[in-house]
Amino acid sequence: MSQESDPRFESLLDFLKESRGFDFTGYKRASLMRRVRRRMAQLEIDDFAEYQDHLEVHPDEFTSLFNNILINVTGFFREPESWQFLAETVLPEVLAAKAPGSPIRIWSAGCASGEEAYTIAMLLAEALGDDQFKDRVKIYATDVDEESLAEARLATYGERQVADVPPELLERYFDRTNGRFSFRKDLRRLVIFGRNDLVQDAPISRVDLLVCRNTLMYFNSETQTRVLSRLHFALSDRGVLFLGRSEMLLRYGDLFIPIDIKRRIFRKLAVPSPSRASVVEPPAPSLPADPDPVGLDRLRDEAFQASPLPTIVLTTTGLVAYANRRAETLLGVSVTDIGRPFRDLELSYRPVELRGYVEQAQVERRIVEVPETEYPRDDTERRHVKIQAIPLVSAESRLLGVALAFRETTAERRLRDDLSDANHRLEVAYEELQTTSEELETTNEELQSSVEELETTNEELQSTNEELETMNEELQSTNEELRNINDEHRERAARLDQANSFLDAVLTSLHAGVLAIDANMVVQAWNRRAEDLWGLRADEAVGEHVLNLDIGLPTAPLRTPLRAVLSGDETGRQSVALDAVNRRGRPIRVRVTSTPLLNVLDGTTGALLVMEAEGDEPGNGG
């Protein structure tokens, strides 16, 4: 599922890395571009370069962009079968391999809002008990999204977020307050949250269990390799790696072996490290008493001078202390150089920089090998040497100095060259044999090609699976946002219905007839008493012009007071008494009081008309 790189998009990624330290260059381009374009569409921006300019002008936009790119889809006990297998099979093995009382280190990488880190905490607390858990366990939870880390540190979740927590664990490890669930404070302190970029930052070390679920699938193949190498380094010997369902590790059999491939749980494979030469000081030989110690010193000096290996001895301060005859012959170091700083000798940097190797031997107290190098002694002969920097340590483990031993390998090099030439001639001799086996090789190549095609197809399927999983998480995130919006709308609608019911109750309870009009004198409300007075239902009156109502109340005299009230010129009420005829045809005297409807921001937005029949009693319809 490759996609050609857009130079403007790559420029935007470089800008994000330089300005904010977020390196998205290792993310898969298809999903990354889709998330960025989604944010651009919200701002009605079509071009990546234009969006980069927008970021430079509006620094707050970085937060919105990162919230779109970093998909924080997680949950407690996500994929319960995998967590059950981890709790029942893997964790007991991990704990059994630890010495009693030894610390247990857990790393939740890409922890988002913290649900997986607290899931691990609950499982370990169940396995060890609260006291052992508090004494031995440290859980490190990291992510690149600071907002998610802040939410994780609060450790407070809604009912929907804790729906997958088993009821007995919910009761044991959460405190309920005001409809929210908070993880226990005494255990929360053992979960340490911090920012860590898996691509750039150093990994946490000596980890017994590393949970990194549905994080690798966002990276391209090269970045996945680099991140997995860091995760391998982070794990202790036989440490366990727990991945998401779309992350297979098919190409990393040299780093991890599967414990359960279906549930994506793997164990670290130890990578053999190159052997290191160590300095072992031989025991001092038992020498007979020598009445002439000066003769013994001379014997040692002559033995050193007669050594076939050119050797130079340096003090701990970097001065030349000794050099034997072979060193003078091969390296040009003479008696006059004794006592000089080694750095002043041409030998210290030609044919190779030796001072670094000397310092390494002093610091690490071990023999340091210098790779074979060419040593041009004169214009007519090319020589090759191997060099060893040997720390000289006393019986009290005190560093006395460093010996540089040079071994000439010119003859060996010549033999190797001769061997290489002989091998070349042998290869030429085999050409006829290779010609006769062309048909077999062709068949092997076809088989190899088929294998490669199958591997490529498998890689493409794996990439497709990861991309689908990414899109699924994006859809989950969008669905969660829509659910939250629907909940808000539902709450507002309920409050509005409640307000309307309350208003209807108020208007119905009033003895007087009440109607409300807007600024255009169109009826907006008509209460039950008004229906009783004039025989006009609310659905017949609402939406009509008040002066056009066909009722027993003459409306023409109301024009002037209503206009005065709606214009805002009058601050008080307008009241007028009119002769009218009620719905039963009886003449009545009605007092109509007009009051302005005021809005804090917009001023007068309408009027309220209260119609009271003089001499009327409550409950009397006229």
PLY file of the C-alpha trace (Angstrom):
ply
format ascii 1.0
element vertex 622
property float x
property float y
property float z
element edge 621
property int vertex1
property int vertex2
end_header
0.00 0.00 0.00
2.68 2.41 -1.02
1.99 6.02 -1.75
4.22 8.47 -3.50
5.70 11.06 -1.21
4.48 14.65 -1.59
7.43 17.06 -1.19
5.17 19.65 0.44
3.94 17.07 2.95
7.54 16.00 3.72
8.40 19.67 4.22
5.52 19.94 6.70
6.83 16.90 8.63
10.33 18.42 8.77
8.78 21.66 10.04
6.95 19.79 12.84
10.18 18.02 13.82
12.28 21.20 13.90
9.72 23.47 15.59
8.09 21.13 18.12
10.35 18.06 18.33
7.68 15.65 17.01
9.25 13.30 14.46
6.49 11.85 12.28
8.80 11.00 9.35
8.79 7.33 10.39
4.99 7.04 10.33
3.13 5.37 7.47
2.33 8.02 4.92
-1.19 6.83 3.99
-2.69 7.04 7.49
-0.59 10.09 8.46
-1.71 12.10 5.41
-5.30 11.07 6.02
-5.20 12.41 9.60
-3.54 15.68 8.57
-5.97 16.21 5.68
-8.85 15.68 8.10
-7.63 18.56 10.24
-7.00 20.71 7.14
-10.57 20.04 5.95
-11.88 21.38 9.25
-10.01 24.62 8.52
-10.98 24.57 4.80
-7.30 24.41 3.74
-6.38 22.27 0.71
-2.60 22.72 0.37
0.10 21.40 2.75
2.28 24.47 2.22
-0.65 26.74 3.05
-1.31 24.71 6.20
2.35 25.04 7.23
1.99 28.83 6.88
-1.14 28.60 9.05
0.83 26.75 11.74
3.54 29.41 11.74
0.96 32.15 12.26
-1.25 30.24 14.75
0.94 28.30 17.25
-2.15 27.00 19.09
-3.00 24.94 15.99
-0.19 22.49 16.85
-2.29 21.10 19.71
-5.30 20.46 17.49
-3.11 18.85 14.81
-1.37 16.51 17.27
-4.74 15.52 18.75
-5.81 14.50 15.25
-2.61 12.61 14.42
-2.17 10.81 17.75
-5.07 8.34 17.91
-5.59 7.59 21.58
-7.88 4.56 21.34
-7.42 2.28 24.35
-9.40 0.64 27.13
-9.30 -1.57 30.19
-8.78 -5.28 29.38
-8.91 -4.60 25.66
-9.19 -8.00 23.91
-9.96 -9.87 27.18
-8.71 -13.29 25.97
-5.19 -11.93 25.55
-5.21 -10.35 29.01
-6.56 -13.57 30.54
-3.74 -15.59 28.94
-1.22 -13.01 30.19
-2.60 -13.22 33.74
-2.95 -17.01 33.92
0.12 -18.19 31.97
2.70 -15.46 31.32
2.77 -13.44 34.55
3.20 -16.53 36.80
6.27 -17.52 34.74
7.69 -13.99 34.91
7.20 -13.81 38.69
8.59 -17.33 39.24
11.79 -16.38 37.39
12.40 -13.43 39.74
14.31 -13.84 42.99
12.16 -13.38 46.13
11.90 -9.70 47.01
13.60 -8.53 43.79
12.06 -5.55 41.94
9.64 -6.10 39.06
9.78 -3.51 36.28
6.95 -3.03 33.78
6.82 -0.63 30.82
3.57 0.36 29.07
4.75 2.12 25.88
2.13 4.18 24.04
-0.11 4.17 27.11
-2.54 6.90 25.87
-4.93 7.74 28.74
-3.51 5.03 31.03
-6.12 2.24 30.95
-3.60 -0.47 29.96
-1.09 0.61 32.62
-3.75 0.36 35.33
-4.91 -2.98 33.88
-1.39 -4.36 34.41
-1.38 -2.89 37.92
-4.61 -4.72 38.80
-3.30 -8.06 37.46
-0.02 -7.77 39.38
-1.78 -6.68 42.57
-4.01 -9.75 42.24
-0.98 -12.02 41.70
1.26 -10.56 44.44
-1.09 -9.02 46.97
-1.12 -5.34 47.90
1.94 -5.41 50.20
4.22 -7.27 47.76
2.94 -5.10 44.90
3.79 -1.88 46.74
7.26 -3.16 47.76
8.40 -4.68 44.45
6.55 -3.30 41.43
7.36 -0.22 39.35
5.20 0.46 36.29
6.48 3.02 33.78
3.83 4.33 31.36
4.92 6.55 28.47
3.41 8.34 25.49
4.19 11.33 23.25
0.84 13.05 23.88
1.07 15.32 26.92
-2.73 15.79 27.12
-3.29 12.04 27.30
-0.58 11.72 29.97
-2.29 14.43 32.03
-5.58 12.50 31.80
-3.76 9.26 32.73
-2.23 10.84 35.85
-5.72 11.84 37.07
-6.80 8.16 36.77
-10.48 9.13 36.74
-12.83 7.50 34.23
-16.53 7.48 33.31
-18.91 4.52 33.43
-18.47 3.75 29.74
-14.65 3.65 30.07
-14.73 1.13 32.96
-17.48 -1.03 31.42
-14.98 -3.82 30.56
-13.43 -4.01 34.04
-14.67 -7.16 35.84
-17.11 -6.14 38.63
-14.98 -7.63 41.41
-11.87 -5.71 40.24
-13.91 -2.53 39.79
-15.09 -2.84 43.38
-11.59 -3.59 44.71
-9.45 -1.08 42.82
-11.70 1.91 42.08
-13.38 4.54 44.25
-16.67 5.94 42.95
-17.31 9.67 43.32
-20.06 11.68 41.60
-20.59 9.05 38.93
-16.84 8.83 38.11
-14.41 6.02 38.96
-10.94 6.82 40.38
-8.13 4.26 40.57
-6.92 3.69 44.13
-4.46 6.40 45.21
-2.16 4.04 47.15
-1.56 1.96 44.01
-1.65 4.88 41.58
1.62 6.22 43.00
3.44 3.14 41.71
2.47 3.93 38.10
4.94 6.54 36.80
3.85 8.48 33.72
6.26 10.35 31.46
6.80 11.47 27.89
8.89 9.14 25.70
9.18 9.03 21.92
9.90 5.43 20.90
11.62 6.64 17.73
13.98 9.20 19.29
14.24 8.79 23.07
16.30 6.23 24.98
14.29 3.20 26.15
13.68 2.23 29.76
16.03 -0.64 30.69
15.81 -3.96 32.59
12.09 -4.38 31.93
10.42 -7.71 32.77
7.18 -7.07 30.83
6.83 -4.55 28.00
3.30 -3.76 26.75
3.28 -1.91 23.41
-0.09 -2.58 21.79
-1.27 -1.15 18.45
1.58 1.35 18.36
4.05 -0.23 15.91
1.37 -0.44 13.20
1.56 3.34 12.67
5.28 3.17 11.73
6.81 2.21 8.39
8.99 -0.90 8.08
12.31 0.86 8.66
11.06 2.66 11.78
9.48 -0.55 13.10
12.88 -2.24 12.86
14.56 0.59 14.77
11.86 0.68 17.47
11.87 -3.10 17.92
15.64 -3.03 18.36
15.15 -0.51 21.19
12.39 -2.60 22.76
14.69 -5.65 22.60
17.38 -3.66 24.41
14.85 -2.51 27.04
13.83 -6.04 28.02
15.76 -8.05 30.58
16.88 -11.58 29.73
13.78 -13.64 28.90
11.63 -10.50 29.20
8.15 -10.59 27.63
6.80 -8.32 24.89
2.99 -7.93 24.55
1.82 -6.45 21.21
-1.50 -5.64 19.52
-3.44 -8.04 17.34
-2.15 -6.59 14.03
1.56 -6.77 14.99
3.13 -10.12 14.05
6.98 -9.81 14.19
7.32 -12.20 11.24
10.68 -10.73 10.22
12.27 -10.50 13.68
12.89 -14.13 14.60
16.43 -13.25 15.63
15.13 -10.89 18.35
11.95 -12.51 19.69
10.29 -15.92 19.78
6.52 -16.30 20.15
5.02 -17.49 23.43
1.54 -17.32 21.90
1.41 -16.03 18.33
-2.40 -15.72 18.34
-2.35 -13.36 21.30
0.84 -11.58 20.11
2.96 -12.36 23.18
6.70 -12.84 22.58
9.85 -13.57 24.58
13.19 -11.85 24.11
15.98 -13.82 22.46
19.44 -13.07 23.83
21.79 -11.72 21.16
25.34 -12.99 21.81
27.73 -10.14 22.45
31.29 -10.21 21.13
33.74 -11.66 23.61
35.86 -9.20 25.43
39.49 -9.82 26.22
40.14 -9.37 29.87
43.31 -8.62 31.71
44.31 -11.48 33.99
47.44 -10.76 35.91
49.40 -13.99 36.27
50.63 -14.86 39.73
54.09 -13.65 40.49
56.61 -16.47 39.96
58.43 -17.76 42.99
62.01 -16.60 42.50
64.95 -17.61 44.58
66.48 -14.97 46.73
68.90 -12.93 44.67
71.63 -11.22 46.53
71.97 -8.78 43.62
68.57 -7.07 42.99
70.26 -4.73 40.50
71.07 -7.77 38.37
67.41 -8.84 38.46
66.31 -5.39 37.24
68.86 -5.59 34.44
67.62 -9.04 33.51
64.04 -7.73 33.26
65.20 -4.76 31.21
67.11 -6.96 28.78
64.16 -9.32 28.45
61.94 -6.34 27.59
64.48 -5.00 25.11
64.86 -8.42 23.45
61.11 -8.92 22.97
60.31 -9.63 19.29
57.21 -7.43 19.56
57.78 -3.68 19.28
56.49 -2.40 22.63
56.07 1.07 24.12
55.10 1.62 27.76
53.20 4.77 28.75
52.63 6.20 32.22
49.12 6.99 33.49
49.83 10.65 32.65
50.61 9.84 29.01
54.44 10.03 29.09
56.65 7.53 27.23
58.29 5.37 29.94
60.01 2.57 27.92
60.48 1.49 24.32
62.34 -1.68 23.30
64.75 -2.15 20.38
62.11 -3.51 18.00
60.06 -0.34 18.64
63.05 1.74 17.57
63.60 -0.39 14.44
60.00 -0.61 13.29
58.40 2.53 14.74
61.29 4.96 14.95
60.93 5.55 18.71
64.38 6.12 20.25
65.82 6.69 23.69
65.47 10.44 23.19
61.69 10.03 23.19
61.66 8.59 26.72
59.90 11.04 29.04
58.16 12.89 26.20
54.34 13.14 26.08
53.03 10.39 23.84
50.74 12.90 22.09
53.83 14.72 20.75
55.00 11.62 18.86
53.89 11.17 15.26
53.16 7.56 16.21
50.25 8.71 18.42
48.18 9.67 15.39
49.88 7.88 12.46
49.06 5.41 11.06
45.99 5.49 13.30
44.73 7.64 16.18
46.02 5.64 19.21
45.23 8.02 22.04
41.55 7.03 22.10
42.45 3.36 22.41
44.90 4.14 25.22
42.20 6.04 27.14
39.73 3.18 26.58
42.20 0.64 27.97
42.78 2.84 31.04
39.07 3.34 31.72
37.84 -0.20 31.02
40.92 -2.01 32.42
40.94 -4.48 29.55
43.02 -5.19 26.45
41.79 -3.08 23.53
42.46 -4.39 20.01
43.22 -1.90 17.23
42.14 -3.17 13.78
44.91 -4.10 11.37
46.29 -1.03 9.66
48.91 -0.18 7.04
52.12 1.33 8.40
54.21 3.05 5.68
57.74 2.97 7.11
59.41 4.15 3.90
58.57 4.71 0.24
59.68 1.26 -0.92
57.86 -1.08 1.47
54.30 -1.36 2.70
53.92 -2.90 6.13
50.81 -3.92 8.13
50.55 -4.07 11.91
48.05 -5.03 14.59
48.18 -3.09 17.84
47.06 -3.93 21.37
46.61 -1.40 24.19
47.29 -3.41 27.39
46.53 -1.88 30.81
49.26 -2.52 33.39
47.64 -3.16 36.77
49.35 -3.75 40.12
48.47 -6.50 42.59
46.41 -3.88 44.45
44.37 -3.26 41.23
46.02 0.13 40.79
46.60 1.28 37.20
50.34 1.72 36.57
50.27 2.53 32.88
49.52 1.17 29.42
51.70 -0.93 27.11
51.30 -0.59 23.35
52.30 -3.85 21.65
52.76 -3.82 17.85
52.67 -7.08 15.91
53.75 -6.91 12.29
51.30 -8.77 10.04
52.89 -8.00 6.68
53.65 -11.66 5.99
50.18 -12.71 7.08
48.68 -10.04 4.86
50.76 -11.23 1.95
49.58 -14.80 2.56
45.98 -13.64 2.68
46.47 -11.79 -0.60
48.01 -14.91 -2.13
45.12 -16.97 -0.84
42.65 -14.49 -2.30
44.44 -14.70 -5.66
44.37 -18.51 -5.50
40.67 -18.42 -4.71
40.11 -16.17 -7.68
41.89 -18.62 -9.96
39.84 -21.43 -8.45
36.65 -19.52 -9.19
37.73 -19.17 -12.81
38.36 -22.91 -12.95
34.85 -23.57 -11.72
33.22 -21.56 -14.52
32.84 -24.62 -16.76
31.14 -26.50 -13.92
28.83 -23.56 -13.37
27.93 -23.55 -17.07
26.81 -27.20 -16.90
24.60 -26.48 -13.87
22.81 -23.46 -15.38
19.55 -25.33 -15.81
19.49 -26.32 -12.14
20.33 -22.77 -11.09
17.55 -21.43 -13.31
15.10 -23.73 -11.56
16.41 -22.61 -8.17
16.05 -18.99 -9.20
12.45 -19.55 -10.24
11.74 -21.20 -6.90
13.48 -18.37 -5.11
11.46 -15.86 -7.10
8.27 -17.65 -6.10
9.33 -17.60 -2.46
10.12 -13.89 -2.68
6.75 -13.22 -4.30
5.04 -15.09 -1.48
7.04 -13.15 1.10
6.16 -9.89 -0.66
2.50 -10.87 -0.73
2.67 -11.73 2.96
4.27 -8.37 3.72
1.57 -6.59 1.70
-1.14 -8.51 3.56
0.48 -7.62 6.87
0.70 -3.96 5.84
-2.93 -4.04 4.70
-3.95 -5.56 8.02
-2.09 -2.85 9.91
-3.67 -0.15 7.75
-7.16 -1.60 8.35
-6.46 -1.75 12.07
-5.35 1.88 11.97
-8.53 2.90 10.17
-10.57 0.88 12.67
-9.00 2.79 15.54
-9.69 6.07 13.75
-13.33 5.05 13.34
-13.48 4.10 17.01
-12.10 7.50 17.95
-14.61 9.28 15.68
-17.46 7.14 17.02
-16.49 8.04 20.57
-16.56 11.74 19.65
-20.02 11.35 18.06
-21.32 9.51 21.14
-20.11 12.35 23.36
-21.80 14.93 21.09
-25.05 12.90 21.10
-24.94 12.70 24.89
-24.53 16.49 25.09
-27.43 17.03 22.66
-29.59 14.60 24.61
-28.86 16.42 27.86
-29.63 19.80 26.30
-32.89 18.49 24.79
-33.92 17.11 28.17
-33.19 20.46 29.84
-35.12 22.27 27.10
-38.11 19.92 27.50
-37.99 20.48 31.23
-37.89 24.27 30.75
-40.79 24.13 28.28
-42.84 21.96 30.64
-42.15 24.39 33.47
-43.14 27.38 31.30
-46.37 25.61 30.20
-47.18 24.89 33.83
-46.63 28.54 34.77
-48.78 29.85 31.92
-51.50 27.28 32.59
-51.60 28.19 36.29
-52.16 31.92 35.60
-55.78 33.13 36.05
-55.36 35.83 33.40
-55.19 35.21 29.68
-51.58 35.55 28.51
-50.09 35.73 25.06
-46.52 36.50 23.95
-45.61 38.21 20.68
-42.30 38.81 18.93
-40.98 42.10 17.57
-43.19 41.66 14.47
-46.35 41.23 16.63
-46.60 37.55 15.69
-48.09 35.38 18.45
-45.52 33.03 20.02
-47.42 31.71 23.07
-51.14 31.43 24.00
-52.16 30.07 27.39
-55.18 28.01 28.51
-57.03 31.02 30.05
-56.81 32.86 26.72
-58.49 29.85 25.10
-61.26 30.00 27.70
-61.81 33.73 27.13
-61.94 33.81 23.34
-62.53 30.25 22.23
-59.39 30.20 20.07
-56.99 27.24 20.54
-53.22 27.75 20.90
-52.42 26.00 17.59
-54.86 28.42 15.83
-53.40 31.54 17.44
-49.63 30.85 17.42
-48.02 32.18 14.26
-50.78 34.74 13.54
-50.41 38.53 13.69
-51.94 39.68 16.98
-53.93 42.50 15.35
-55.42 40.03 12.85
-56.89 37.67 15.46
-60.61 37.06 15.01
-61.67 37.10 18.67
-64.16 39.03 20.79
-61.44 41.47 21.82
-61.08 44.56 19.57
-57.39 44.60 18.62
-57.17 47.95 16.82
-56.88 49.95 20.07
-53.88 47.80 20.96
-51.78 48.94 18.02
-50.47 52.15 19.63
-49.54 50.74 23.08
-47.93 47.68 21.49
-45.76 49.76 19.19
-44.71 51.90 22.14
-43.72 48.83 24.11
-41.88 47.17 21.17
-40.00 50.34 20.23
-38.46 50.51 23.66
-39.42 54.17 24.06
-41.59 53.33 27.06
-39.93 51.83 30.05
-43.13 50.98 31.93
-46.13 48.89 31.12
-48.97 49.93 28.78
-52.44 49.20 30.08
-55.81 49.75 28.38
-59.40 48.72 29.30
-61.61 47.49 26.42
-65.15 46.28 25.97
-65.16 42.79 24.54
-67.29 39.69 24.02
-66.16 36.37 25.47
-66.45 32.99 23.78
-70.01 32.57 25.11
-71.16 35.84 23.55
-71.41 37.74 26.83
-70.13 41.32 27.02
-67.22 41.76 29.40
-64.77 44.50 30.35
-61.15 43.42 29.77
-57.98 45.14 30.92
-55.03 44.43 28.57
-51.58 45.11 30.02
-48.57 45.10 27.65
-45.13 44.49 29.11
-41.87 44.42 27.08
-39.88 41.15 26.83
-36.29 42.17 27.48
-33.04 40.40 26.49
-29.77 41.39 28.14
-27.90 41.45 24.81
-30.57 42.43 22.28
-32.89 44.68 24.29
-36.62 44.45 23.60
-37.42 41.28 21.62
-41.22 41.19 22.03
-44.08 41.84 24.39
-46.22 39.99 26.89
-50.01 40.75 26.89
-51.95 39.97 30.05
-55.81 40.02 29.58
-57.92 40.17 32.76
-61.73 40.28 32.72
-62.86 42.82 35.35
-64.92 41.25 38.06
-63.96 37.77 36.95
-63.16 35.12 39.56
-60.59 32.30 39.30
-62.07 29.34 37.48
-64.83 31.45 35.90
-64.76 31.13 32.15
-66.92 34.26 31.66
0 1
1 2
2 3
3 4
4 5
5 6
6 7
7 8
8 9
9 10
10 11
11 12
12 13
13 14
14 15
15 16
16 17
17 18
18 19
19 20
20 21
21 22
22 23
23 24
24 25
25 26
26 27
27 28
28 29
29 30
30 31
31 32
32 33
33 34
34 35
35 36
36 37
37 38
38 39
39 40
40 41
41 42
42 43
43 44
44 45
45 46
46 47
47 48
48 49
49 50
50 51
51 52
52 53
53 54
54 55
55 56
56 57
57 58
58 59
59 60
60 61
61 62
62 63
63 64
64 65
65 66
66 67
67 68
68 69
69 70
70 71
71 72
72 73
73 74
74 75
75 76
76 77
77 78
78 79
79 80
80 81
81 82
82 83
83 84
84 85
85 86
86 87
87 88
88 89
89 90
90 91
91 92
92 93
93 94
94 95
95 96
96 97
97 98
98 99
99 100
100 101
101 102
102 103
103 104
104 105
105 106
106 107
107 108
108 109
109 110
110 111
111 112
112 113
113 114
114 115
115 116
116 117
117 118
118 119
119 120
120 121
121 122
122 123
123 124
124 125
125 126
126 127
127 128
128 129
129 130
130 131
131 132
132 133
133 134
134 135
135 136
136 137
137 138
138 139
139 140
140 141
141 142
142 143
143 144
144 145
145 146
146 147
147 148
148 149
149 150
150 151
151 152
152 153
153 154
154 155
155 156
156 157
157 158
158 159
159 160
160 161
161 162
162 163
163 164
164 165
165 166
166 167
167 168
168 169
169 170
170 171
171 172
172 173
173 174
174 175
175 176
176 177
177 178
178 179
179 180
180 181
181 182
182 183
183 184
184 185
185 186
186 187
187 188
188 189
189 190
190 191
191 192
192 193
193 194
194 195
195 196
196 197
197 198
198 199
199 200
200 201
201 202
202 203
203 204
204 205
205 206
206 207
207 208
208 209
209 210
210 211
211 212
212 213
213 214
214 215
215 216
216 217
217 218
218 219
219 220
220 221
221 222
222 223
223 224
224 225
225 226
226 227
227 228
228 229
229 230
230 231
231 232
232 233
233 234
234 235
235 236
236 237
237 238
238 239
239 240
240 241
241 242
242 243
243 244
244 245
245 246
246 247
247 248
248 249
249 250
250 251
251 252
252 253
253 254
254 255
255 256
256 257
257 258
258 259
259 260
260 261
261 262
262 263
263 264
264 265
265 266
266 267
267 268
268 269
269 270
270 271
271 272
272 273
273 274
274 275
275 276
276 277
277 278
278 279
279 280
280 281
281 282
282 283
283 284
284 285
285 286
286 287
287 288
288 289
289 290
290 291
291 292
292 293
293 294
294 295
295 296
296 297
297 298
298 299
299 300
300 301
301 302
302 303
303 304
304 305
305 306
306 307
307 308
308 309
309 310
310 311
311 312
312 313
313 314
314 315
315 316
316 317
317 318
318 319
319 320
320 321
321 322
322 323
323 324
324 325
325 326
326 327
327 328
328 329
329 330
330 331
331 332
332 333
333 334
334 335
335 336
336 337
337 338
338 339
339 340
340 341
341 342
342 343
343 344
344 345
345 346
346 347
347 348
348 349
349 350
350 351
351 352
352 353
353 354
354 355
355 356
356 357
357 358
358 359
359 360
360 361
361 362
362 363
363 364
364 365
365 366
366 367
367 368
368 369
369 370
370 371
371 372
372 373
373 374
374 375
375 376
376 377
377 378
378 379
379 380
380 381
381 382
382 383
383 384
384 385
385 386
386 387
387 388
388 389
389 390
390 391
391 392
392 393
393 394
394 395
395 396
396 397
397 398
398 399
399 400
400 401
401 402
402 403
403 404
404 405
405 406
406 407
407 408
408 409
409 410
410 411
411 412
412 413
413 414
414 415
415 416
416 417
417 418
418 419
419 420
420 421
421 422
422 423
423 424
424 425
425 426
426 427
427 428
428 429
429 430
430 431
431 432
432 433
433 434
434 435
435 436
436 437
437 438
438 439
439 440
440 441
441 442
442 443
443 444
444 445
445 446
446 447
447 448
448 449
449 450
450 451
451 452
452 453
453 454
454 455
455 456
456 457
457 458
458 459
459 460
460 461
461 462
462 463
463 464
464 465
465 466
466 467
467 468
468 469
469 470
470 471
471 472
472 473
473 474
474 475
475 476
476 477
477 478
478 479
479 480
480 481
481 482
482 483
483 484
484 485
485 486
486 487
487 488
488 489
489 490
490 491
491 492
492 493
493 494
494 495
495 496
496 497
497 498
498 499
499 500
500 501
501 502
502 503
503 504
504 505
505 506
506 507
507 508
508 509
509 510
510 511
511 512
512 513
513 514
514 515
515 516
516 517
517 518
518 519
519 520
520 521
521 522
522 523
523 524
524 525
525 526
526 527
527 528
528 529
529 530
530 531
531 532
532 533
533 534
534 535
535 536
536 537
537 538
538 539
539 540
540 541
541 542
542 543
543 544
544 545
545 546
546 547
547 548
548 549
549 550
550 551
551 552
552 553
553 554
554 555
555 556
556 557
557 558
558 559
559 560
560 561
561 562
562 563
563 564
564 565
565 566
566 567
567 568
568 569
569 570
570 571
571 572
572 573
573 574
574 575
575 576
576 577
577 578
578 579
579 580
580 581
581 582
582 583
583 584
584 585
585 586
586 587
587 588
588 589
589 590
590 591
591 592
592 593
593 594
594 595
595 596
596 597
597 598
598 599
599 600
600 601
601 602
602 603
603 604
604 605
605 606
606 607
607 608
608 609
609 610
610 611
611 612
612 613
613 614
614 615
615 616
616 617
617 618
618 619
619 620
620 621
